[in-house]
Each structure stands twice: as structure tokens, then as C-alpha cells.
């Protein structure tokens, strides 16, 4: 069931989203060569807890980390460990925070040192695909409109759209209805209404859209071992558009 959030709930979701945003900003200076993803995880958890929230991902269906750290060909759900970041890597960091029972959720992809032109292209156009999807959000639009805009933009820029993973509703649960695919037919799917809260999150690959799961039962990687990028914002549908909850 798709829920419409009250003003009180939206205020709490804004607070949760702001904590997620601030955690991303806090981590940025530490995303550099020689840093381990486990060190980033510890920094994020400490920061989230200092802001009177808890990491949404920790223990979620058994996930061991506080954040997801996905490097290069890892699409999503990379588990923090003792791997050191290397110059030329890209890393997507997915952060969730729960504040007074309400969640914020946002992922961003970062460059480690100097990256090649292919990775720059992937990051630029995956981020732009996110905003392409967001710009159609308003009451009366449909879920399919979001996916259609993302898919169209991705294909115009020769990027592979991961079909098996999608965005979602957000509220007292980290993942709520509706699913928000990164592909679709314009004019299809549930109608958007004021007060809906959605996480929109294109996951695009420089090569094939095909993916598989590693033996750890979490981490998703590209079939062709080429890089993937992931950008995500949580937004609320307003009376005339949308507001990003996981930004400034």
C-alpha cells in the first residue's frame, strides 16, 4: 500500500534526510587513496549516531555494514571491509539514517583521486539521469514517467540500465511501496499524489546492463566487469512538484 505522509511525518523524514546528506558531506574528505571502506563505515556510523539517529542499513536483513560501499564494477550493496581505495577508483556510497522511526536514503558516486574519462562520463550522466527522473515528479504524474525519463536519457548516452534493481517508497520502513524502476512506459503505473515520499535511484553501467550477485549474497556486480554508478535522492511530492529531502 502506498502511504501519504502527514506534515508531521514529512518533518521527521526531512530531518532523517538531512542527517543522510550531512553524513555524505562529512565523509567526502576521507574518500581518498589508502582509506579502507571499513574505516568509512565506522566514520559514518559514529556521525549518524552523534546526530541522534541510527544507521538504517545495519542489520537490515542481516546486512553487516552501516553503509554500502560499492567500488568500480560493484553496482550496489558492497560490504565495507579492509580493502583500500586506490587512485582511479570510483565508489558509490549508499547511506540510510533512521530518525525517530523515519528513514532517509541517498547514494552518491565519488571519484578517488584522478579517474579516467570513461568513469567521468559515467558519473556525469548517471547523476544527470537522476535529475531527469526527478523533474517529472508532481501530483498527477505516474511512476512510469520517472523510469521512462531515466531510461530514455541513459540510452541517449549509451549507458546500460540495470533492470533488476529499483527505487522505492520511504517512510517508517526503509523500503515501502511503490517500486520506482529506472525504466518504463510514460503514463503507466501508480499516480503520484502530494505527500508521497520516494527514493529515486538510477544505477547505470558503462557497458552491459547485465549483473550478478557475489557469493556473499549481497554485492551486485556488472557481468562484464565494467564500471557502474549509482545516484539516489529521497524526495517528497509537493502540491506543485517535489522537494529533495536528502540535499541541502
Secondary structure, DSSP 8 states (H G I E B T S, - for coil): ------HHHHHHHHHHHHHHHHHHHHHHTT-STT-BHHHHHHHHHHHHHHTT-EESSTTGGG---SEEEEETTEEE--B--S-B--TT-EEEEEEEEEETTEEEEEEEEEE-SS--HHHHHHHHHHHHHHHHHHTT-STT-BHHHHHHHHHHHHHHTT-EE-SS--EEE-SSSSSEEEEE-SS--TT-S-B--TT-EEEE--EEESS---EEE-TTSS-EEETT---EEE-BEEEEE-SSSEEESS--
